[in-house]
Amino acid sequence: MQISNHYNASYNAFVKNGMQNTTGNKKVSFLDAVAAKESEVDSNEVRKKTSAVLDAIGSQASEEVKQAWMETEKETGAFFTVFGLYITADGKHAHMTQMGIDRFVRWYRGEINPDDLLGSSVGSAIKAVNKWIYDLDHPLAGQTARSMEERQLIMKEREFYEVFLNKLLQLSN
């Protein structure tokens, strides 16, 4: 059996084109190409997850509120899941957020739309974030002692809320 020269020619052209950069004839190593693709996929995945979180907690929120949320996530390096968990950048630690607790309480009470935490205006989003910050600062009595790790995660969550609140206050002015 003989291998077609057409196959060899197309394979060689594919390899040659794969080694060229979009800006010209610069050669790019395989590892650089893989790293570029990986970061592209990661950023797309993060955008999908962020939009899923916003669809879950801010289905009626305005685009400017959603944009402020996404900018705050980028600035603080925070990552929230649809269920209200805050996950560290390394993925090793998770913490139930006040946002997640608020969502659960609304569901438990049987509210009409427990997923619409941010409301439909900048003012309603400010009100929700102020409530979450207050709840962090004033925990319920009878809670067990928190570990140092959990307190650090709470501080990171609070930092996110503060940055988000500042962006919302700028939008409201």
Helices and strands as residue ranges (DSSP letters): H 5-19, H 30-57, H 63-76, E 79-80, E 85-87, E 94-96, H 98-109, H 122-137, H 148-172
